[in-house]
Amino acid sequence: MDGQQVIICRCEEVSLEQLLSTAREYQCTARELKLRTRAGMGCCGGRTCRILIEQIVEQATGQVPTHTVSLGYQPPVRPISFQTLGGKSS
């Protein structure tokens, strides 16, 4: 397997090659790269690839993340019942 074909965002199946070419073409910030490629927008909410995306932007464009507006991430949302939360069942 070519190193450029390595999948960085497993949830959205975004490869290193896609991220590098997009970052170079548009001189993206990490947030812009996320919006253009959907990397970090899958079911894990960026918990596994967020740091890699920031490193790729730094490598491709030379932009060091300022973290003034960092890539947001959130835990997956799963519905639970009120009973599980400690409520009484009907």
N, CA, C and O atoms as a GROMACS GRO file, in nm:
protein
  360
    1MET      N    1   0.085  -0.119   0.000
    1MET     CA    2   0.000   0.000   0.000
    1MET      C    3   0.089   0.124   0.000
    1MET      O    4   0.185   0.134   0.076
    2ASP      N    5   0.055   0.216  -0.085
    2ASP     CA    6   0.125   0.344  -0.093
    2ASP      C    7   0.095   0.425   0.033
    2ASP      O    8  -0.019   0.426   0.080
    3GLY      N    9   0.194   0.493   0.087
    3GLY     CA   10   0.176   0.572   0.208
    3GLY      C   11   0.072   0.681   0.193
    3GLY      O   12   0.009   0.720   0.291
    4GLN      N   13   0.053   0.732   0.072
    4GLN     CA   14  -0.045   0.837   0.047
    4GLN      C   15  -0.188   0.785   0.053
    4GLN      O   16  -0.283   0.862   0.070
    5GLN      N   17  -0.204   0.654   0.040
    5GLN     CA   18  -0.338   0.594   0.040
    5GLN      C   19  -0.385   0.556   0.181
    5GLN      O   20  -0.493   0.501   0.198
    6VAL      N   21  -0.305   0.586   0.281
    6VAL     CA   22  -0.342   0.556   0.419
    6VAL      C   23  -0.466   0.636   0.456
    6VAL      O   24  -0.475   0.756   0.429
    7ILE      N   25  -0.561   0.569   0.516
    7ILE     CA   26  -0.685   0.634   0.558
    7ILE      C   27  -0.661   0.704   0.692
    7ILE      O   28  -0.624   0.641   0.791
    8ILE      N   29  -0.682   0.834   0.693
    8ILE     CA   30  -0.665   0.914   0.815
    8ILE      C   31  -0.795   0.920   0.894
    8ILE      O   32  -0.797   0.897   1.014
    9CYS      N   33  -0.903   0.950   0.824
    9CYS     CA   34  -1.034   0.954   0.888
    9CYS      C   35  -1.108   0.826   0.850
    9CYS      O   36  -1.157   0.811   0.738
   10ARG      N   37  -1.116   0.734   0.944
   10ARG     CA   38  -1.179   0.604   0.916
   10ARG      C   39  -1.330   0.616   0.899
   10ARG      O   40  -1.389   0.543   0.819
   11CYS      N   41  -1.391   0.705   0.971
   11CYS     CA   42  -1.537   0.718   0.964
   11CYS      C   43  -1.584   0.766   0.826
   11CYS      O   44  -1.682   0.716   0.773
   12GLU      N   45  -1.512   0.863   0.769
   12GLU     CA   46  -1.550   0.920   0.640
   12GLU      C   47  -1.462   0.869   0.526
   12GLU      O   48  -1.480   0.909   0.411
   13GLU      N   49  -1.368   0.780   0.558
   13GLU     CA   50  -1.277   0.719   0.459
   13GLU      C   51  -1.202   0.824   0.378
   13GLU      O   52  -1.204   0.821   0.255
   14VAL      N   53  -1.136   0.917   0.447
   14VAL     CA   54  -1.058   1.022   0.383
   14VAL      C   55  -0.911   0.984   0.394
   14VAL      O   56  -0.861   0.956   0.503
   15SER      N   57  -0.842   0.983   0.280
   15SER     CA   58  -0.702   0.939   0.277
   15SER      C   59  -0.607   1.056   0.301
   15SER      O   60  -0.644   1.173   0.292
   16LEU      N   61  -0.484   1.021   0.332
   16LEU     CA   62  -0.377   1.120   0.349
   16LEU      C   63  -0.360   1.199   0.220
   16LEU      O   64  -0.342   1.320   0.224
   17GLU      N   65  -0.364   1.131   0.107
   17GLU     CA   66  -0.349   1.198  -0.023
   17GLU      C   67  -0.457   1.304  -0.044
   17GLU      O   68  -0.427   1.415  -0.088
   18GLN      N   69  -0.582   1.272  -0.013
   18GLN     CA   70  -0.692   1.368  -0.027
   18GLN      C   71  -0.669   1.490   0.062
   18GLN      O   72  -0.689   1.604   0.020
   19LEU      N   73  -0.628   1.465   0.185
   19LEU     CA   74  -0.607   1.574   0.279
   19LEU      C   75  -0.491   1.664   0.235
   19LEU      O   76  -0.502   1.787   0.238
   20LEU      N   77  -0.380   1.602   0.195
   20LEU     CA   78  -0.263   1.681   0.152
   20LEU      C   79  -0.293   1.762   0.027
   20LEU      O   80  -0.259   1.881   0.021
   21SER      N   81  -0.355   1.701  -0.072
   21SER     CA   82  -0.381   1.774  -0.196
   21SER      C   83  -0.480   1.889  -0.174
   21SER      O   84  -0.463   1.996  -0.231
   22THR      N   85  -0.581   1.867  -0.091
   22THR     CA   86  -0.678   1.973  -0.062
   22THR      C   87  -0.612   2.085   0.017
   22THR      O   88  -0.635   2.203  -0.012
   23ALA      N   89  -0.531   2.050   0.116
   23ALA     CA   90  -0.464   2.152   0.197
   23ALA      C   91  -0.370   2.236   0.112
   23ALA      O   92  -0.363   2.358   0.128
   24ARG      N   93  -0.297   2.172   0.023
   24ARG     CA   94  -0.203   2.246  -0.064
   24ARG      C   95  -0.277   2.334  -0.165
   24ARG      O   96  -0.239   2.448  -0.189
   25GLU      N   97  -0.383   2.279  -0.224
   25GLU     CA   98  -0.456   2.353  -0.328
   25GLU      C   99  -0.524   2.477  -0.273
   25GLU      O  100  -0.519   2.583  -0.335
   26TYR      N  101  -0.587   2.465  -0.158
   26TYR     CA  102  -0.665   2.576  -0.103
   26TYR      C  103  -0.597   2.649   0.012
   26TYR      O  104  -0.652   2.746   0.063
   27GLN      N  105  -0.477   2.605   0.053
   27GLN     CA  106  -0.407   2.664   0.167
   27GLN      C  107  -0.502   2.674   0.287
   27GLN      O  108  -0.519   2.780   0.346
   28CYS      N  109  -0.563   2.560   0.320
   28CYS     CA  110  -0.667   2.552   0.422
   28CYS      C  111  -0.612   2.561   0.563
   28CYS      O  112  -0.498   2.524   0.591
   29THR      N  113  -0.696   2.612   0.651
   29THR     CA  114  -0.675   2.592   0.794
   29THR      C  115  -0.730   2.452   0.825
   29THR      O  116  -0.793   2.390   0.739
   30ALA      N  117  -0.708   2.405   0.945
   30ALA     CA  118  -0.758   2.273   0.982
   30ALA      C  119  -0.911   2.269   0.975
   30ALA      O  120  -0.968   2.169   0.932
   31ARG      N  121  -0.975   2.375   1.015
   31ARG     CA  122  -1.121   2.380   1.010
   31ARG      C  123  -1.171   2.377   0.866
   31ARG      O  124  -1.266   2.305   0.835
   32GLU      N  125  -1.108   2.453   0.778
   32GLU     CA  126  -1.148   2.454   0.637
   32GLU      C  127  -1.126   2.317   0.573
   32GLU      O  128  -1.207   2.271   0.493
   33LEU      N  129  -1.015   2.254   0.609
   33LEU     CA  130  -0.986   2.121   0.554
   33LEU      C  131  -1.093   2.022   0.598
   33LEU      O  132  -1.135   1.936   0.520
   34LYS      N  133  -1.135   2.032   0.721
   34LYS     CA  134  -1.241   1.946   0.773
   34LYS      C  135  -1.370   1.967   0.694
   34LYS      O  136  -1.437   1.870   0.658
   35LEU      N  137  -1.404   2.092   0.667
   35LEU     CA  138  -1.527   2.122   0.594
   35LEU      C  139  -1.520   2.079   0.448
   35LEU      O  140  -1.621   2.037   0.392
   36ARG      N  141  -1.404   2.090   0.386
   36ARG     CA  142  -1.389   2.054   0.245
   36ARG      C  143  -1.385   1.902   0.222
   36ARG      O  144  -1.432   1.854   0.119
   37THR      N  145  -1.331   1.827   0.318
   37THR     CA  146  -1.313   1.682   0.297
   37THR      C  147  -1.403   1.596   0.383
   37THR      O  148  -1.412   1.475   0.358
   38ARG      N  149  -1.469   1.651   0.482
   38ARG     CA  150  -1.551   1.580   0.580
   38ARG      C  151  -1.467   1.499   0.678
   38ARG      O  152  -1.522   1.424   0.758
   39ALA      N  153  -1.336   1.511   0.674
   39ALA     CA  154  -1.251   1.442   0.772
   39ALA      C  155  -1.283   1.496   0.910
   39ALA      O  156  -1.289   1.617   0.931
   40GLY      N  157  -1.305   1.406   1.004
   40GLY     CA  158  -1.338   1.446   1.140
   40GLY      C  159  -1.486   1.471   1.163
   40GLY      O  160  -1.525   1.515   1.271
   41MET      N  161  -1.569   1.443   1.062
   41MET     CA  162  -1.712   1.469   1.076
   41MET      C  163  -1.794   1.340   1.083
   41MET      O  164  -1.916   1.344   1.070
   42GLY      N  165  -1.727   1.229   1.102
   42GLY     CA  166  -1.796   1.100   1.106
   42GLY      C  167  -1.854   1.070   1.243
   42GLY      O  168  -1.869   1.159   1.327
   43CYS      N  169  -1.885   0.945   1.264
   43CYS     CA  170  -1.953   0.905   1.388
   43CYS      C  171  -1.868   0.923   1.513
   43CYS      O  172  -1.923   0.935   1.622
   44CYS      N  173  -1.735   0.924   1.501
   44CYS     CA  174  -1.652   0.944   1.620
   44CYS      C  175  -1.636   1.092   1.654
   44CYS      O  176  -1.585   1.126   1.760
   45GLY      N  177  -1.679   1.178   1.564
   45GLY     CA  178  -1.674   1.322   1.590
   45GLY      C  179  -1.533   1.378   1.591
   45GLY      O  180  -1.511   1.483   1.651
   46GLY      N  181  -1.438   1.313   1.526
   46GLY     CA  182  -1.302   1.364   1.517
   46GLY      C  183  -1.211   1.322   1.630
   46GLY      O  184  -1.097   1.368   1.638
   47ARG      N  185  -1.257   1.235   1.717
   47ARG     CA  186  -1.173   1.194   1.829
   47ARG      C  187  -1.049   1.117   1.785
   47ARG      O  188  -0.948   1.120   1.855
   48THR      N  189  -1.055   1.048   1.671
   48THR     CA  190  -0.939   0.968   1.630
   48THR      C  191  -0.849   1.040   1.530
   48THR      O  192  -0.731   1.006   1.521
   49CYS      N  193  -0.900   1.137   1.456
   49CYS     CA  194  -0.820   1.196   1.349
   49CYS      C  195  -0.793   1.346   1.365
   49CYS      O  196  -0.719   1.403   1.285
   50ARG      N  197  -0.850   1.410   1.463
   50ARG     CA  198  -0.838   1.555   1.478
   50ARG      C  199  -0.693   1.601   1.486
   50ARG      O  200  -0.655   1.696   1.418
   51ILE      N  201  -0.612   1.536   1.565
   51ILE     CA  202  -0.472   1.575   1.581
   51ILE      C  203  -0.395   1.553   1.451
   51ILE      O  204  -0.311   1.635   1.414
   52LEU      N  205  -0.424   1.442   1.382
   52LEU     CA  206  -0.357   1.416   1.254
   52LEU      C  207  -0.392   1.521   1.150
   52LEU      O  208  -0.306   1.562   1.072
   53ILE      N  209  -0.516   1.565   1.147
   53ILE     CA  210  -0.558   1.667   1.051
   53ILE      C  211  -0.480   1.796   1.076
   53ILE      O  212  -0.434   1.859   0.981
   54GLU      N  213  -0.465   1.834   1.200
   54GLU     CA  214  -0.388   1.955   1.232
   54GLU      C  215  -0.243   1.940   1.190
   54GLU      O  216  -0.183   2.036   1.141
   55GLN      N  217  -0.185   1.822   1.209
   55GLN     CA  218  -0.046   1.799   1.168
   55GLN      C  219  -0.031   1.801   1.017
   55GLN      O  220   0.069   1.850   0.965
   56ILE      N  221  -0.130   1.750   0.945
   56ILE     CA  222  -0.126   1.750   0.798
   56ILE      C  223  -0.131   1.893   0.746
   56ILE      O  224  -0.059   1.927   0.653
   57VAL      N  225  -0.215   1.976   0.804
   57VAL     CA  226  -0.223   2.116   0.764
   57VAL      C  227  -0.089   2.185   0.787
   57VAL      O  228  -0.042   2.260   0.702
   58GLU      N  229  -0.029   2.159   0.900
   58GLU     CA  230   0.101   2.219   0.931
   58GLU      C  231   0.207   2.174   0.830
   58GLU      O  232   0.287   2.256   0.784
   59GLN      N  233   0.206   2.046   0.795
   59GLN     CA  234   0.304   1.992   0.699
   59GLN      C  235   0.280   2.048   0.558
   59GLN      O  236   0.376   2.083   0.489
   60ALA      N  237   0.155   2.055   0.516
   60ALA     CA  238   0.123   2.094   0.378
   60ALA      C  239   0.130   2.244   0.354
   60ALA      O  240   0.170   2.288   0.246
   61THR      N  241   0.092   2.323   0.454
   61THR     CA  242   0.082   2.468   0.432
   61THR      C  243   0.179   2.549   0.517
   61THR      O  244   0.202   2.667   0.490
   62GLY      N  245   0.236   2.487   0.619
   62GLY     CA  246   0.325   2.560   0.709
   62GLY      C  247   0.251   2.636   0.816
   62GLY      O  248   0.314   2.704   0.898
   63GLN      N  249   0.118   2.627   0.818
   63GLN     CA  250   0.038   2.697   0.920
   63GLN      C  251   0.042   2.620   1.050
   63GLN      O  252   0.004   2.503   1.055
   64VAL      N  253   0.087   2.685   1.154
   64VAL     CA  254   0.088   2.623   1.285
   64VAL      C  255  -0.048   2.648   1.350
   64VAL      O  256  -0.092   2.763   1.354
   65PRO      N  257  -0.115   2.544   1.400
   65PRO     CA  258  -0.246   2.566   1.462
   65PRO      C  259  -0.236   2.662   1.580
   65PRO      O  260  -0.153   2.645   1.668
   66THR      N  261  -0.323   2.762   1.579
   66THR     CA  262  -0.323   2.861   1.686
   66THR      C  263  -0.416   2.821   1.799
   66THR      O  264  -0.404   2.871   1.911
   67HIS      N  265  -0.507   2.731   1.770
   67HIS     CA  266  -0.606   2.683   1.866
   67HIS      C  267  -0.698   2.793   1.916
   67HIS      O  268  -0.764   2.777   2.019
   68THR      N  269  -0.704   2.906   1.843
   68THR     CA  270  -0.806   3.005   1.877
   68THR      C  271  -0.942   2.949   1.842
   68THR      O  272  -1.039   2.968   1.916
   69VAL      N  273  -0.950   2.879   1.729
   69VAL     CA  274  -1.071   2.806   1.692
   69VAL      C  275  -1.025   2.666   1.654
   69VAL      O  276  -1.002   2.636   1.537
   70SER      N  277  -1.011   2.582   1.754
   70SER     CA  278  -0.963   2.448   1.728
   70SER      C  279  -1.072   2.364   1.664
   70SER      O  280  -1.189   2.401   1.662
   71LEU      N  281  -1.030   2.251   1.611
   71LEU     CA  282  -1.129   2.159   1.555
   71LEU      C  283  -1.214   2.105   1.668
   71LEU      O  284  -1.162   2.047   1.764
   72GLY      N  285  -1.340   2.124   1.656
   72GLY     CA  286  -1.431   2.074   1.759
   72GLY      C  287  -1.455   1.925   1.744
   72GLY      O  288  -1.446   1.870   1.634
   73TYR      N  289  -1.484   1.863   1.850
   73TYR     CA  290  -1.522   1.723   1.846
   73TYR      C  291  -1.618   1.697   1.959
   73TYR      O  292  -1.619   1.768   2.060
   74GLN      N  293  -1.698   1.597   1.941
   74GLN     CA  294  -1.796   1.565   2.043
   74GLN      C  295  -1.816   1.415   2.047
   74GLN      O  296  -1.797   1.346   1.946
   75PRO      N  297  -1.855   1.365   2.162
   75PRO     CA  298  -1.878   1.221   2.171
   75PRO      C  299  -1.999   1.181   2.088
   75PRO      O  300  -2.089   1.262   2.066
   76PRO      N  301  -2.002   1.058   2.043
   76PRO     CA  302  -2.119   1.011   1.970
   76PRO      C  303  -2.244   1.020   2.057
   76PRO      O  304  -2.238   0.997   2.177
   77VAL      N  305  -2.354   1.051   1.995
   77VAL     CA  306  -2.480   1.064   2.068
   77VAL      C  307  -2.560   0.936   2.048
   77VAL      O  308  -2.580   0.891   1.935
   78ARG      N  309  -2.603   0.878   2.156
   78ARG     CA  310  -2.684   0.758   2.151
   78ARG      C  311  -2.806   0.780   2.240
   78ARG      O  312  -2.791   0.824   2.354
   79PRO      N  313  -2.924   0.750   2.192
   79PRO     CA  314  -3.043   0.769   2.276
   79PRO      C  315  -3.045   0.671   2.392
   79PRO      O  316  -3.010   0.554   2.378
   80ILE      N  317  -3.085   0.722   2.508
   80ILE     CA  318  -3.103   0.637   2.625
   80ILE      C  319  -3.238   0.669   2.687
   80ILE      O  320  -3.293   0.777   2.666
   81SER      N  321  -3.290   0.576   2.762
   81SER     CA  322  -3.422   0.596   2.822
   81SER      C  323  -3.409   0.674   2.953
   81SER      O  324  -3.302   0.678   3.014
   82PHE      N  325  -3.520   0.735   2.995
   82PHE     CA  326  -3.522   0.804   3.123
   82PHE      C  327  -3.502   0.706   3.238
   82PHE      O  328  -3.446   0.741   3.342
   83GLN      N  329  -3.546   0.584   3.219
   83GLN     CA  330  -3.528   0.484   3.322
   83GLN      C  331  -3.380   0.458   3.347
   83GLN      O  332  -3.337   0.441   3.461
   84THR      N  333  -3.301   0.456   3.239
   84THR     CA  334  -3.158   0.438   3.252
   84THR      C  335  -3.095   0.554   3.330
   84THR      O  336  -2.998   0.535   3.404
   85LEU      N  337  -3.150   0.674   3.312
   85LEU     CA  338  -3.100   0.791   3.381
   85LEU      C  339  -3.143   0.797   3.528
   85LEU      O  340  -3.098   0.883   3.603
   86GLY      N  341  -3.229   0.706   3.568
   86GLY     CA  342  -3.271   0.701   3.706
   86GLY      C  343  -3.415   0.739   3.729
   86GLY      O  344  -3.460   0.753   3.843
   87GLY      N  345  -3.489   0.755   3.621
   87GLY     CA  346  -3.630   0.788   3.633
   87GLY      C  347  -3.713   0.664   3.664
   87GLY      O  348  -3.667   0.551   3.649
   88LYS      N  349  -3.834   0.687   3.706
   88LYS     CA  350  -3.923   0.575   3.735
   88LYS      C  351  -3.987   0.526   3.607
   88LYS      O  352  -4.017   0.605   3.518
   89SER      N  353  -4.008   0.397   3.599
   89SER     CA  354  -4.077   0.343   3.483
   89SER      C  355  -4.228   0.358   3.500
   89SER      O  356  -4.277   0.362   3.613
   90SER      N  357  -4.301   0.368   3.392
   90SER     CA  358  -4.446   0.388   3.399
   90SER      C  359  -4.519   0.261   3.429
   90SER      O  360  -4.641   0.260   3.438
   0.00000   0.00000   0.00000
